């Protein structure tokens, strides 16, 4: 049932947004592991995590900027 509900919901949003949302679950699991269970998180893991989220922020900002400019052209 959860997979069917996910498939229905995934069809109603853009794929770019779905891709970004797919990063939230592992990030939440990471935060739970670090702060709730005391897992080690430093060095290369921290650098990788920061690099992934920085790339996502750049990608999202570019998409937002291009959608704003497309709306301005349409007006």
CHARMM-style PDB file with segment names, atoms N, HN, CA, C and O in Angstrom:
ATOM      1  N   UNK     1       0.813  -1.196   0.000  1.00  0.00      PROA
ATOM      2  CA  UNK     1       0.000   0.000   0.000  1.00  0.00      PROA
ATOM      3  C   UNK     1       0.866   1.274   0.000  1.00  0.00      PROA
ATOM      4  O   UNK     1       0.580   2.186  -0.775  1.00  0.00      PROA
ATOM      5  N   UNK     2       1.918   1.372   0.842  1.00  0.00      PROA
ATOM      6  HN  UNK     2       2.150   0.631   1.472  1.00  0.00      PROA
ATOM      7  CA  UNK     2       2.723   2.591   0.791  1.00  0.00      PROA
ATOM      8  C   UNK     2       3.362   2.835  -0.580  1.00  0.00      PROA
ATOM      9  O   UNK     2       3.449   3.979  -1.027  1.00  0.00      PROA
ATOM     10  N   UNK     3       3.802   1.780  -1.238  1.00  0.00      PROA
ATOM     11  HN  UNK     3       3.731   0.852  -0.874  1.00  0.00      PROA
ATOM     12  CA  UNK     3       4.411   1.943  -2.549  1.00  0.00      PROA
ATOM     13  C   UNK     3       3.396   2.420  -3.583  1.00  0.00      PROA
ATOM     14  O   UNK     3       3.729   3.238  -4.441  1.00  0.00      PROA
ATOM     15  N   UNK     4       2.186   1.930  -3.514  1.00  0.00      PROA
ATOM     16  HN  UNK     4       1.916   1.265  -2.817  1.00  0.00      PROA
ATOM     17  CA  UNK     4       1.143   2.389  -4.427  1.00  0.00      PROA
ATOM     18  C   UNK     4       0.803   3.856  -4.176  1.00  0.00      PROA
ATOM     19  O   UNK     4       0.621   4.625  -5.120  1.00  0.00      PROA
ATOM     20  N   UNK     5       0.720   4.239  -2.916  1.00  0.00      PROA
ATOM     21  HN  UNK     5       0.868   3.614  -2.149  1.00  0.00      PROA
ATOM     22  CA  UNK     5       0.450   5.640  -2.590  1.00  0.00      PROA
ATOM     23  C   UNK     5       1.588   6.539  -3.060  1.00  0.00      PROA
ATOM     24  O   UNK     5       1.350   7.645  -3.545  1.00  0.00      PROA
ATOM     25  N   UNK     6       2.816   6.068  -2.917  1.00  0.00      PROA
ATOM     26  HN  UNK     6       3.009   5.169  -2.523  1.00  0.00      PROA
ATOM     27  CA  UNK     6       3.970   6.824  -3.409  1.00  0.00      PROA
ATOM     28  C   UNK     6       3.880   7.001  -4.914  1.00  0.00      PROA
ATOM     29  O   UNK     6       4.122   8.098  -5.418  1.00  0.00      PROA
ATOM     30  N   UNK     7       3.541   5.954  -5.638  1.00  0.00      PROA
ATOM     31  HN  UNK     7       3.345   5.063  -5.228  1.00  0.00      PROA
ATOM     32  CA  UNK     7       3.455   6.027  -7.103  1.00  0.00      PROA
ATOM     33  C   UNK     7       2.386   7.025  -7.534  1.00  0.00      PROA
ATOM     34  O   UNK     7       2.591   7.780  -8.484  1.00  0.00      PROA
ATOM     35  N   UNK     8       1.267   7.035  -6.856  1.00  0.00      PROA
ATOM     36  HN  UNK     8       1.100   6.421  -6.085  1.00  0.00      PROA
ATOM     37  CA  UNK     8       0.204   7.986  -7.188  1.00  0.00      PROA
ATOM     38  C   UNK     8       0.668   9.414  -6.909  1.00  0.00      PROA
ATOM     39  O   UNK     8       0.455  10.310  -7.725  1.00  0.00      PROA
ATOM     40  N   UNK     9       1.294   9.620  -5.767  1.00  0.00      PROA
ATOM     41  HN  UNK     9       1.467   8.892  -5.104  1.00  0.00      PROA
ATOM     42  CA  UNK     9       1.759  10.962  -5.415  1.00  0.00      PROA
ATOM     43  C   UNK     9       2.887  11.420  -6.332  1.00  0.00      PROA
ATOM     44  O   UNK     9       2.955  12.599  -6.681  1.00  0.00      PROA
ATOM     45  N   UNK    10       3.769  10.509  -6.726  1.00  0.00      PROA
ATOM     46  HN  UNK    10       3.713   9.552  -6.442  1.00  0.00      PROA
ATOM     47  CA  UNK    10       4.913  10.865  -7.566  1.00  0.00      PROA
ATOM     48  C   UNK    10       4.470  11.353  -8.937  1.00  0.00      PROA
ATOM     49  O   UNK    10       5.168  12.148  -9.567  1.00  0.00      PROA
ATOM     50  N   UNK    11       3.345  10.898  -9.395  1.00  0.00      PROA
ATOM     51  HN  UNK    11       2.778  10.252  -8.884  1.00  0.00      PROA
ATOM     52  CA  UNK    11       2.843  11.331 -10.707  1.00  0.00      PROA
ATOM     53  C   UNK    11       2.306  12.759 -10.668  1.00  0.00      PROA
ATOM     54  O   UNK    11       2.185  13.400 -11.711  1.00  0.00      PROA
ATOM     55  N   UNK    12       1.989  13.256  -9.493  1.00  0.00      PROA
ATOM     56  HN  UNK    12       2.088  12.734  -8.645  1.00  0.00      PROA
ATOM     57  CA  UNK    12       1.354  14.565  -9.405  1.00  0.00      PROA
ATOM     58  C   UNK    12       2.339  15.714  -9.169  1.00  0.00      PROA
ATOM     59  O   UNK    12       1.925  16.872  -9.110  1.00  0.00      PROA
ATOM     60  N   UNK    13       3.640  15.411  -9.033  1.00  0.00      PROA
ATOM     61  HN  UNK    13       3.976  14.470  -9.082  1.00  0.00      PROA
ATOM     62  CA  UNK    13       4.631  16.474  -8.836  1.00  0.00      PROA
ATOM     63  C   UNK    13       5.713  16.350  -9.905  1.00  0.00      PROA
ATOM     64  O   UNK    13       5.892  15.277 -10.481  1.00  0.00      PROA
ATOM     65  N   UNK    14       6.435  17.438 -10.177  1.00  0.00      PROA
ATOM     66  HN  UNK    14       6.289  18.310  -9.709  1.00  0.00      PROA
ATOM     67  CA  UNK    14       7.523  17.360 -11.174  1.00  0.00      PROA
ATOM     68  C   UNK    14       8.631  16.409 -10.719  1.00  0.00      PROA
ATOM     69  O   UNK    14       8.885  16.257  -9.524  1.00  0.00      PROA
ATOM     70  N   UNK    15       9.279  15.779 -11.684  1.00  0.00      PROA
ATOM     71  HN  UNK    15       9.073  15.903 -12.655  1.00  0.00      PROA
ATOM     72  CA  UNK    15      10.335  14.823 -11.368  1.00  0.00      PROA
ATOM     73  C   UNK    15      11.512  15.473 -10.652  1.00  0.00      PROA
ATOM     74  O   UNK    15      12.163  14.835  -9.825  1.00  0.00      PROA
ATOM     75  N   UNK    16      11.790  16.741 -10.966  1.00  0.00      PROA
ATOM     76  HN  UNK    16      11.261  17.259 -11.638  1.00  0.00      PROA
ATOM     77  CA  UNK    16      12.894  17.425 -10.290  1.00  0.00      PROA
ATOM     78  C   UNK    16      12.616  17.546  -8.791  1.00  0.00      PROA
ATOM     79  O   UNK    16      13.509  17.340  -7.969  1.00  0.00      PROA
ATOM     80  N   UNK    17      11.383  17.879  -8.448  1.00  0.00      PROA
ATOM     81  HN  UNK    17      10.659  18.047  -9.117  1.00  0.00      PROA
ATOM     82  CA  UNK    17      11.009  17.977  -7.035  1.00  0.00      PROA
ATOM     83  C   UNK    17      11.049  16.603  -6.381  1.00  0.00      PROA
ATOM     84  O   UNK    17      11.486  16.473  -5.237  1.00  0.00      PROA
ATOM     85  N   UNK    18      10.603  15.592  -7.087  1.00  0.00      PROA
ATOM     86  HN  UNK    18      10.249  15.698  -8.016  1.00  0.00      PROA
ATOM     87  CA  UNK    18      10.647  14.231  -6.552  1.00  0.00      PROA
ATOM     88  C   UNK    18      12.078  13.803  -6.268  1.00  0.00      PROA
ATOM     89  O   UNK    18      12.347  13.165  -5.250  1.00  0.00      PROA
ATOM     90  N   UNK    19      12.994  14.149  -7.161  1.00  0.00      PROA
ATOM     91  HN  UNK    19      12.776  14.667  -7.987  1.00  0.00      PROA
ATOM     92  CA  UNK    19      14.395  13.805  -6.951  1.00  0.00      PROA
ATOM     93  C   UNK    19      14.965  14.471  -5.713  1.00  0.00      PROA
ATOM     94  O   UNK    19      15.703  13.845  -4.953  1.00  0.00      PROA
ATOM     95  N   UNK    20      14.628  15.735  -5.503  1.00  0.00      PROA
ATOM     96  HN  UNK    20      14.028  16.244  -6.120  1.00  0.00      PROA
ATOM     97  CA  UNK    20      15.110  16.437  -4.313  1.00  0.00      PROA
ATOM     98  C   UNK    20      14.510  15.833  -3.054  1.00  0.00      PROA
ATOM     99  O   UNK    20      15.198  15.683  -2.044  1.00  0.00      PROA
ATOM    100  N   UNK    21      13.244  15.489  -3.110  1.00  0.00      PROA
ATOM    101  HN  UNK    21      12.685  15.611  -3.930  1.00  0.00      PROA
ATOM    102  CA  UNK    21      12.599  14.889  -1.943  1.00  0.00      PROA
ATOM    103  C   UNK    21      13.199  13.529  -1.584  1.00  0.00      PROA
ATOM    104  O   UNK    21      13.152  13.111  -0.427  1.00  0.00      PROA
ATOM    105  N   UNK    22      13.758  12.848  -2.570  1.00  0.00      PROA
ATOM    106  HN  UNK    22      13.797  13.187  -3.510  1.00  0.00      PROA
ATOM    107  CA  UNK    22      14.378  11.557  -2.314  1.00  0.00      PROA
ATOM    108  C   UNK    22      15.630  11.672  -1.450  1.00  0.00      PROA
ATOM    109  O   UNK    22      16.083  10.678  -0.883  1.00  0.00      PROA
ATOM    110  N   UNK    23      16.193  12.874  -1.344  1.00  0.00      PROA
ATOM    111  HN  UNK    23      15.825  13.682  -1.805  1.00  0.00      PROA
ATOM    112  CA  UNK    23      17.355  13.092  -0.492  1.00  0.00      PROA
ATOM    113  C   UNK    23      16.975  13.304   0.971  1.00  0.00      PROA
ATOM    114  O   UNK    23      17.831  13.203   1.850  1.00  0.00      PROA
ATOM    115  N   UNK    24      15.729  13.590   1.238  1.00  0.00      PROA
ATOM    116  HN  UNK    24      15.034  13.671   0.524  1.00  0.00      PROA
ATOM    117  CA  UNK    24      15.323  13.876   2.610  1.00  0.00      PROA
ATOM    118  C   UNK    24      15.360  12.645   3.512  1.00  0.00      PROA
ATOM    119  O   UNK    24      15.815  12.741   4.652  1.00  0.00      PROA
ATOM    120  N   UNK    25      14.907  11.521   3.043  1.00  0.00      PROA
ATOM    121  HN  UNK    25      14.538  11.444   2.116  1.00  0.00      PROA
ATOM    122  CA  UNK    25      14.866  10.326   3.875  1.00  0.00      PROA
ATOM    123  C   UNK    25      16.250   9.891   4.361  1.00  0.00      PROA
ATOM    124  O   UNK    25      16.422   9.659   5.557  1.00  0.00      PROA
ATOM    125  N   UNK    26      17.242   9.771   3.472  1.00  0.00      PROA
ATOM    126  HN  UNK    26      17.102   9.959   2.500  1.00  0.00      PROA
ATOM    127  CA  UNK    26      18.575   9.415   3.976  1.00  0.00      PROA
ATOM    128  C   UNK    26      19.162  10.472   4.905  1.00  0.00      PROA
ATOM    129  O   UNK    26      19.881  10.145   5.849  1.00  0.00      PROA
ATOM    130  N   UNK    27      18.854  11.739   4.637  1.00  0.00      PROA
ATOM    131  HN  UNK    27      18.270  12.005   3.870  1.00  0.00      PROA
ATOM    132  CA  UNK    27      19.366  12.802   5.509  1.00  0.00      PROA
ATOM    133  C   UNK    27      18.744  12.718   6.893  1.00  0.00      PROA
ATOM    134  O   UNK    27      19.432  12.910   7.895  1.00  0.00      PROA
ATOM    135  N   UNK    28      17.460  12.436   6.957  1.00  0.00      PROA
ATOM    136  HN  UNK    28      16.900  12.280   6.143  1.00  0.00      PROA
ATOM    137  CA  UNK    28      16.798  12.275   8.255  1.00  0.00      PROA
ATOM    138  C   UNK    28      17.377  11.069   8.989  1.00  0.00      PROA
ATOM    139  O   UNK    28      17.595  11.122  10.199  1.00  0.00      PROA
ATOM    140  N   UNK    29      17.623   9.992   8.267  1.00  0.00      PROA
ATOM    141  HN  UNK    29      17.446   9.948   7.284  1.00  0.00      PROA
ATOM    142  CA  UNK    29      18.233   8.819   8.885  1.00  0.00      PROA
ATOM    143  C   UNK    29      19.634   9.134   9.402  1.00  0.00      PROA
ATOM    144  O   UNK    29      20.025   8.657  10.467  1.00  0.00      PROA
ATOM    145  N   UNK    30      20.384   9.930   8.657  1.00  0.00      PROA
ATOM    146  HN  UNK    30      20.066  10.317   7.792  1.00  0.00      PROA
ATOM    147  CA  UNK    30      21.716  10.335   9.085  1.00  0.00      PROA
ATOM    148  C   UNK    30      21.638  11.137  10.379  1.00  0.00      PROA
ATOM    149  O   UNK    30      22.367  10.861  11.331  1.00  0.00      PROA
ATOM    150  N   UNK    31      20.760  12.121  10.408  1.00  0.00      PROA
ATOM    151  HN  UNK    31      20.168  12.345   9.634  1.00  0.00      PROA
ATOM    152  CA  UNK    31      20.630  12.943  11.610  1.00  0.00      PROA
ATOM    153  C   UNK    31      20.188  12.110  12.815  1.00  0.00      PROA
ATOM    154  O   UNK    31      20.676  12.323  13.925  1.00  0.00      PROA
ATOM    155  N   UNK    32      19.289  11.186  12.611  1.00  0.00      PROA
ATOM    156  HN  UNK    32      18.893  11.013  11.709  1.00  0.00      PROA
ATOM    157  CA  UNK    32      18.883  10.299  13.707  1.00  0.00      PROA
ATOM    158  C   UNK    32      20.056   9.457  14.185  1.00  0.00      PROA
ATOM    159  O   UNK    32      20.258   9.293  15.388  1.00  0.00      PROA
ATOM    160  N   UNK    33      20.824   8.926  13.251  1.00  0.00      PROA
ATOM    161  HN  UNK    33      20.660   9.060  12.274  1.00  0.00      PROA
ATOM    162  CA  UNK    33      21.972   8.106  13.627  1.00  0.00      PROA
ATOM    163  C   UNK    33      23.023   8.881  14.396  1.00  0.00      PROA
ATOM    164  O   UNK    33      23.599   8.373  15.358  1.00  0.00      PROA
ATOM    165  N   UNK    34      23.273  10.107  13.974  1.00  0.00      PROA
ATOM    166  HN  UNK    34      22.805  10.520  13.193  1.00  0.00      PROA
ATOM    167  CA  UNK    34      24.316  10.905  14.616  1.00  0.00      PROA
ATOM    168  C   UNK    34      23.867  11.400  15.986  1.00  0.00      PROA
ATOM    169  O   UNK    34      24.565  11.211  16.982  1.00  0.00      PROA
ATOM    170  N   UNK    35      22.704  12.031  16.029  1.00  0.00      PROA
ATOM    171  HN  UNK    35      22.137  12.185  15.220  1.00  0.00      PROA
ATOM    172  CA  UNK    35      22.308  12.677  17.280  1.00  0.00      PROA
ATOM    173  C   UNK    35      21.562  11.762  18.246  1.00  0.00      PROA
ATOM    174  O   UNK    35      21.688  11.926  19.459  1.00  0.00      PROA
ATOM    175  N   UNK    36      20.807  10.826  17.749  1.00  0.00      PROA
ATOM    176  HN  UNK    36      20.705  10.693  16.763  1.00  0.00      PROA
ATOM    177  CA  UNK    36      20.048   9.964  18.648  1.00  0.00      PROA
ATOM    178  C   UNK    36      20.852   8.736  19.077  1.00  0.00      PROA
ATOM    179  O   UNK    36      20.802   8.324  20.236  1.00  0.00      PROA
ATOM    180  N   UNK    37      21.595   8.157  18.125  1.00  0.00      PROA
ATOM    181  HN  UNK    37      21.636   8.492  17.184  1.00  0.00      PROA
ATOM    182  CA  UNK    37      22.307   6.920  18.415  1.00  0.00      PROA
ATOM    183  C   UNK    37      23.815   7.094  18.567  1.00  0.00      PROA
ATOM    184  O   UNK    37      24.514   6.120  18.842  1.00  0.00      PROA
ATOM    185  N   UNK    38      24.331   8.303  18.396  1.00  0.00      PROA
ATOM    186  HN  UNK    38      23.762   9.095  18.173  1.00  0.00      PROA
ATOM    187  CA  UNK    38      25.739   8.574  18.626  1.00  0.00      PROA
ATOM    188  C   UNK    38      26.696   7.987  17.603  1.00  0.00      PROA
ATOM    189  O   UNK    38      27.840   7.680  17.939  1.00  0.00      PROA
ATOM    190  N   UNK    39      26.255   7.826  16.369  1.00  0.00      PROA
ATOM    191  HN  UNK    39      25.326   8.076  16.096  1.00  0.00      PROA
ATOM    192  CA  UNK    39      27.136   7.313  15.311  1.00  0.00      PROA
ATOM    193  C   UNK    39      28.234   8.323  15.004  1.00  0.00      PROA
ATOM    194  O   UNK    39      28.036   9.530  15.141  1.00  0.00      PROA
ATOM    195  N   UNK    40      29.382   7.826  14.591  1.00  0.00      PROA
ATOM    196  HN  UNK    40      29.543   6.845  14.479  1.00  0.00      PROA
ATOM    197  CA  UNK    40      30.496   8.705  14.215  1.00  0.00      PROA
ATOM    198  C   UNK    40      30.201   9.360  12.873  1.00  0.00      PROA
ATOM    199  O   UNK    40      29.742   8.713  11.932  1.00  0.00      PROA
ATOM    200  N   UNK    41      30.475  10.662  12.808  1.00  0.00      PROA
ATOM    201  HN  UNK    41      30.848  11.188  13.573  1.00  0.00      PROA
ATOM    202  CA  UNK    41      30.226  11.397  11.566  1.00  0.00      PROA
ATOM    203  C   UNK    41      31.207  12.557  11.490  1.00  0.00      PROA
ATOM    204  O   UNK    41      30.975  13.617  12.072  1.00  0.00      PROA
ATOM    205  N   UNK    42      32.290  12.354  10.779  1.00  0.00      PROA
ATOM    206  HN  UNK    42      32.479  11.493  10.306  1.00  0.00      PROA
ATOM    207  CA  UNK    42      33.304  13.400  10.633  1.00  0.00      PROA
ATOM    208  C   UNK    42      34.120  13.114   9.385  1.00  0.00      PROA
ATOM    209  O   UNK    42      33.929  12.092   8.725  1.00  0.00      PROA
ATOM    210  N   UNK    43      35.014  14.006   9.073  1.00  0.00      PROA
ATOM    211  HN  UNK    43      35.170  14.835   9.609  1.00  0.00      PROA
ATOM    212  CA  UNK    43      35.952  13.810   7.975  1.00  0.00      PROA
ATOM    213  C   UNK    43      35.317  13.666   6.619  1.00  0.00      PROA
ATOM    214  O   UNK    43      34.581  14.547   6.174  1.00  0.00      PROA
ATOM    215  N   UNK    44      35.595  12.559   5.958  1.00  0.00      PROA
ATOM    216  HN  UNK    44      36.193  11.843   6.320  1.00  0.00      PROA
ATOM    217  CA  UNK    44      35.134  12.328   4.590  1.00  0.00      PROA
ATOM    218  C   UNK    44      33.613  12.239   4.515  1.00  0.00      PROA
ATOM    219  O   UNK    44      33.020  12.705   3.543  1.00  0.00      PROA
ATOM    220  N   UNK    45      32.982  11.659   5.507  1.00  0.00      PROA
ATOM    221  HN  UNK    45      33.464  11.281   6.298  1.00  0.00      PROA
ATOM    222  CA  UNK    45      31.513  11.577   5.497  1.00  0.00      PROA
ATOM    223  C   UNK    45      30.885  12.962   5.544  1.00  0.00      PROA
ATOM    224  O   UNK    45      29.927  13.247   4.825  1.00  0.00      PROA
ATOM    225  N   UNK    46      31.431  13.816   6.394  1.00  0.00      PROA
ATOM    226  HN  UNK    46      32.209  13.585   6.978  1.00  0.00      PROA
ATOM    227  CA  UNK    46      30.926  15.181   6.497  1.00  0.00      PROA
ATOM    228  C   UNK    46      31.155  15.945   5.201  1.00  0.00      PROA
ATOM    229  O   UNK    46      30.266  16.661   4.743  1.00  0.00      PROA
ATOM    230  N   UNK    47      32.328  15.803   4.606  1.00  0.00      PROA
ATOM    231  HN  UNK    47      33.051  15.220   4.978  1.00  0.00      PROA
ATOM    232  CA  UNK    47      32.625  16.480   3.344  1.00  0.00      PROA
ATOM    233  C   UNK    47      31.693  15.998   2.230  1.00  0.00      PROA
ATOM    234  O   UNK    47      31.192  16.808   1.450  1.00  0.00      PROA
ATOM    235  N   UNK    48      31.462  14.712   2.153  1.00  0.00      PROA
ATOM    236  HN  UNK    48      31.868  14.054   2.787  1.00  0.00      PROA
ATOM    237  CA  UNK    48      30.552  14.168   1.144  1.00  0.00      PROA
ATOM    238  C   UNK    48      29.132  14.649   1.326  1.00  0.00      PROA
ATOM    239  O   UNK    48      28.466  15.021   0.360  1.00  0.00      PROA
ATOM    240  N   UNK    49      28.667  14.643   2.560  1.00  0.00      PROA
ATOM    241  HN  UNK    49      29.209  14.340   3.345  1.00  0.00      PROA
ATOM    242  CA  UNK    49      27.313  15.096   2.858  1.00  0.00      PROA
ATOM    243  C   UNK    49      27.157  16.572   2.479  1.00  0.00      PROA
ATOM    244  O   UNK    49      26.164  16.950   1.858  1.00  0.00      PROA
ATOM    245  N   UNK    50      28.127  17.400   2.847  1.00  0.00      PROA
ATOM    246  HN  UNK    50      28.934  17.093   3.351  1.00  0.00      PROA
ATOM    247  CA  UNK    50      28.069  18.830   2.521  1.00  0.00      PROA
ATOM    248  C   UNK    50      28.134  19.056   1.015  1.00  0.00      PROA
ATOM    249  O   UNK    50      27.434  19.923   0.491  1.00  0.00      PROA
ATOM    250  N   UNK    51      28.957  18.294   0.318  1.00  0.00      PROA
ATOM    251  HN  UNK    51      29.525  17.589   0.743  1.00  0.00      PROA
ATOM    252  CA  UNK    51      29.071  18.443  -1.136  1.00  0.00      PROA
ATOM    253  C   UNK    51      27.760  18.087  -1.833  1.00  0.00      PROA
ATOM    254  O   UNK    51      27.343  18.774  -2.766  1.00  0.00      PROA
ATOM    255  N   UNK    52      27.116  17.020  -1.385  1.00  0.00      PROA
ATOM    256  HN  UNK    52      27.455  16.462  -0.628  1.00  0.00      PROA
ATOM    257  CA  UNK    52      25.839  16.609  -1.984  1.00  0.00      PROA
ATOM    258  C   UNK    52      24.782  17.678  -1.778  1.00  0.00      PROA
ATOM    259  O   UNK    52      24.077  18.036  -2.721  1.00  0.00      PROA
ATOM    260  N   UNK    53      24.660  18.191  -0.570  1.00  0.00      PROA
ATOM    261  HN  UNK    53      25.233  17.900   0.196  1.00  0.00      PROA
ATOM    262  CA  UNK    53      23.637  19.199  -0.298  1.00  0.00      PROA
ATOM    263  C   UNK    53      23.971  20.532  -0.941  1.00  0.00      PROA
ATOM    264  O   UNK    53      23.056  21.261  -1.323  1.00  0.00      PROA
ATOM    265  N   UNK    54      25.240  20.881  -1.076  1.00  0.00      PROA
ATOM    266  HN  UNK    54      25.983  20.289  -0.766  1.00  0.00      PROA
ATOM    267  CA  UNK    54      25.605  22.096  -1.784  1.00  0.00      PROA
ATOM    268  C   UNK    54      25.209  21.986  -3.258  1.00  0.00      PROA
ATOM    269  O   UNK    54      24.678  22.935  -3.834  1.00  0.00      PROA
ATOM    270  N   UNK    55      25.468  20.839  -3.856  1.00  0.00      PROA
ATOM    271  HN  UNK    55      25.900  20.068  -3.388  1.00  0.00      PROA
ATOM    272  CA  UNK    55      25.073  20.617  -5.248  1.00  0.00      PROA
ATOM    273  C   UNK    55      23.562  20.693  -5.396  1.00  0.00      PROA
ATOM    274  O   UNK    55      23.072  21.255  -6.376  1.00  0.00      PROA
ATOM    275  N   UNK    56      22.819  20.148  -4.459  1.00  0.00      PROA
ATOM    276  HN  UNK    56      23.217  19.692  -3.663  1.00  0.00      PROA
ATOM    277  CA  UNK    56      21.363  20.224  -4.509  1.00  0.00      PROA
ATOM    278  C   UNK    56      20.872  21.657  -4.380  1.00  0.00      PROA
ATOM    279  O   UNK    56      19.924  22.051  -5.060  1.00  0.00      PROA
ATOM    280  N   UNK    57      21.502  22.432  -3.521  1.00  0.00      PROA
ATOM    281  HN  UNK    57      22.271  22.111  -2.969  1.00  0.00      PROA
ATOM    282  CA  UNK    57      21.112  23.839  -3.379  1.00  0.00      PROA
ATOM    283  C   UNK    57      21.387  24.617  -4.665  1.00  0.00      PROA
ATOM    284  O   UNK    57      20.571  25.438  -5.083  1.00  0.00      PROA
ATOM    285  N   UNK    58      22.524  24.361  -5.284  1.00  0.00      PROA
ATOM    286  HN  UNK    58      23.186  23.693  -4.944  1.00  0.00      PROA
ATOM    287  CA  UNK    58      22.847  25.030  -6.549  1.00  0.00      PROA
ATOM    288  C   UNK    58      21.848  24.634  -7.631  1.00  0.00      PROA
ATOM    289  O   UNK    58      21.364  25.488  -8.374  1.00  0.00      PROA
ATOM    290  N   UNK    59      21.542  23.358  -7.721  1.00  0.00      PROA
ATOM    291  HN  UNK    59      21.935  22.665  -7.117  1.00  0.00      PROA
ATOM    292  CA  UNK    59      20.580  22.861  -8.703  1.00  0.00      PROA
ATOM    293  C   UNK    59      19.198  23.475  -8.472  1.00  0.00      PROA
ATOM    294  O   UNK    59      18.539  23.895  -9.423  1.00  0.00      PROA
ATOM    295  N   UNK    60      18.766  23.527  -7.232  1.00  0.00      PROA
ATOM    296  HN  UNK    60      19.301  23.185  -6.459  1.00  0.00      PROA
ATOM    297  CA  UNK    60      17.449  24.083  -6.911  1.00  0.00      PROA
ATOM    298  C   UNK    60      17.403  25.577  -7.188  1.00  0.00      PROA
ATOM    299  O   UNK    60      16.414  26.076  -7.727  1.00  0.00      PROA
ATOM    300  N   UNK    61      18.455  26.294  -6.829  1.00  0.00      PROA
ATOM    301  HN  UNK    61      19.258  25.889  -6.391  1.00  0.00      PROA
ATOM    302  CA  UNK    61      18.490  27.737  -7.072  1.00  0.00      PROA
ATOM    303  C   UNK    61      18.453  28.037  -8.565  1.00  0.00      PROA
ATOM    304  O   UNK    61      17.780  28.977  -8.990  1.00  0.00      PROA
ATOM    305  N   UNK    62      19.162  27.258  -9.357  1.00  0.00      PROA
ATOM    306  HN  UNK    62      19.708  26.495  -9.012  1.00  0.00      PROA
ATOM    307  CA  UNK    62      19.152  27.458 -10.803  1.00  0.00      PROA
ATOM    308  C   UNK    62      17.769  27.190 -11.380  1.00  0.00      PROA
ATOM    309  O   UNK    62      17.302  27.942 -12.236  1.00  0.00      PROA
ATOM    310  N   UNK    63      17.112  26.139 -10.929  1.00  0.00      PROA
ATOM    311  HN  UNK    63      17.491  25.528 -10.233  1.00  0.00      PROA
ATOM    312  CA  UNK    63      15.757  25.850 -11.390  1.00  0.00      PROA
ATOM    313  C   UNK    63      14.782  26.942 -10.997  1.00  0.00      PROA
ATOM    314  O   UNK    63      13.918  27.324 -11.786  1.00  0.00      PROA
ATOM    315  N   UNK    64      14.918  27.443  -9.787  1.00  0.00      PROA
ATOM    316  HN  UNK    64      15.620  27.133  -9.146  1.00  0.00      PROA
ATOM    317  CA  UNK    64      14.046  28.512  -9.322  1.00  0.00      PROA
ATOM    318  C   UNK    64      14.293  29.781 -10.132  1.00  0.00      PROA
ATOM    319  O   UNK    64      13.350  30.468 -10.524  1.00  0.00      PROA
ATOM    320  N   UNK    65      15.564  30.088 -10.382  1.00  0.00      PROA
ATOM    321  HN  UNK    65      16.331  29.530 -10.065  1.00  0.00      PROA
ATOM    322  CA  UNK    65      15.904  31.281 -11.140  1.00  0.00      PROA
ATOM    323  C   UNK    65      15.389  31.197 -12.576  1.00  0.00      PROA
ATOM    324  O   UNK    65      14.854  32.175 -13.100  1.00  0.00      PROA
ATOM    325  N   UNK    66      15.544  30.056 -13.203  1.00  0.00      PROA
ATOM    326  HN  UNK    66      15.978  29.262 -12.778  1.00  0.00      PROA
ATOM    327  CA  UNK    66      15.080  29.919 -14.581  1.00  0.00      PROA
ATOM    328  C   UNK    66      13.560  29.937 -14.671  1.00  0.00      PROA
ATOM    329  O   UNK    66      13.014  30.438 -15.654  1.00  0.00      PROA
ATOM    330  N   UNK    67      12.862  29.403 -13.668  1.00  0.00      PROA
ATOM    331  HN  UNK    67      13.306  28.996 -12.870  1.00  0.00      PROA
ATOM    332  CA  UNK    67      11.400  29.465 -13.701  1.00  0.00      PROA
ATOM    333  C   UNK    67      10.912  30.891 -13.495  1.00  0.00      PROA
ATOM    334  O   UNK    67       9.901  31.288 -14.074  1.00  0.00      PROA
ATOM    335  N   UNK    68      11.617  31.665 -12.676  1.00  0.00      PROA
ATOM    336  HN  UNK    68      12.438  31.343 -12.205  1.00  0.00      PROA
ATOM    337  CA  UNK    68      11.252  33.076 -12.475  1.00  0.00      PROA
ATOM    338  C   UNK    68      11.458  33.871 -13.762  1.00  0.00      PROA
ATOM    339  O   UNK    68      10.614  34.690 -14.124  1.00  0.00      PROA
ATOM    340  N   UNK    69      12.570  33.637 -14.452  1.00  0.00      PROA
ATOM    341  HN  UNK    69      13.255  32.971 -14.157  1.00  0.00      PROA
ATOM    342  CA  UNK    69      12.835  34.366 -15.679  1.00  0.00      PROA
ATOM    343  C   UNK    69      11.844  33.949 -16.782  1.00  0.00      PROA
ATOM    344  O   UNK    69      11.462  34.777 -17.609  1.00  0.00      PROA
ATOM    345  N   UNK    70      11.435  32.696 -16.798  1.00  0.00      PROA
ATOM    346  HN  UNK    70      11.745  32.024 -16.127  1.00  0.00      PROA
ATOM    347  CA  UNK    70      10.445  32.244 -17.791  1.00  0.00      PROA
ATOM    348  C   UNK    70       9.094  32.902 -17.518  1.00  0.00      PROA
ATOM    349  O   UNK    70       8.384  33.254 -18.460  1.00  0.00      PROA
ATOM    350  N   UNK    71       8.729  33.073 -16.252  1.00  0.00      PROA
ATOM    351  HN  UNK    71       9.306  32.787 -15.488  1.00  0.00      PROA
ATOM    352  CA  UNK    71       7.478  33.749 -15.920  1.00  0.00      PROA
ATOM    353  C   UNK    71       7.523  35.223 -16.321  1.00  0.00      PROA
ATOM    354  O   UNK    71       6.533  35.776 -16.800  1.00  0.00      PROA
ATOM    355  N   UNK    72       8.685  35.852 -16.118  1.00  0.00      PROA
ATOM    356  HN  UNK    72       9.489  35.403 -15.728  1.00  0.00      PROA
ATOM    357  CA  UNK    72       8.812  37.267 -16.494  1.00  0.00      PROA
ATOM    358  C   UNK    72       8.690  37.427 -18.010  1.00  0.00      PROA
ATOM    359  O   UNK    72       8.111  38.406 -18.480  1.00  0.00      PROA
ATOM    360  N   UNK    73       9.225  36.485 -18.773  1.00  0.00      PROA
ATOM    361  HN  UNK    73       9.696  35.689 -18.390  1.00  0.00      PROA
ATOM    362  CA  UNK    73       9.128  36.554 -20.222  1.00  0.00      PROA
ATOM    363  C   UNK    73       7.695  36.347 -20.692  1.00  0.00      PROA
ATOM    364  O   UNK    73       7.278  36.918 -21.700  1.00  0.00      PROA
ATOM    365  N   UNK    74       6.944  35.530 -19.961  1.00  0.00      PROA
ATOM    366  HN  UNK    74       7.282  35.067 -19.142  1.00  0.00      PROA
ATOM    367  CA  UNK    74       5.563  35.236 -20.335  1.00  0.00      PROA
ATOM    368  C   UNK    74       4.642  36.418 -20.039  1.00  0.00      PROA
ATOM    369  O   UNK    74       3.594  36.564 -20.668  1.00  0.00      PROA
ATOM    370  N   UNK    75       5.026  37.250 -19.097  1.00  0.00      PROA
ATOM    371  HN  UNK    75       5.878  37.132 -18.586  1.00  0.00      PROA
ATOM    372  CA  UNK    75       4.166  38.406 -18.737  1.00  0.00      PROA
ATOM    373  C   UNK    75       4.271  39.500 -19.716  1.00  0.00      PROA
ATOM    374  OT1 UNK    75       3.618  40.532 -19.561  1.00  0.00      PROA
TER     375      UNK     75
END
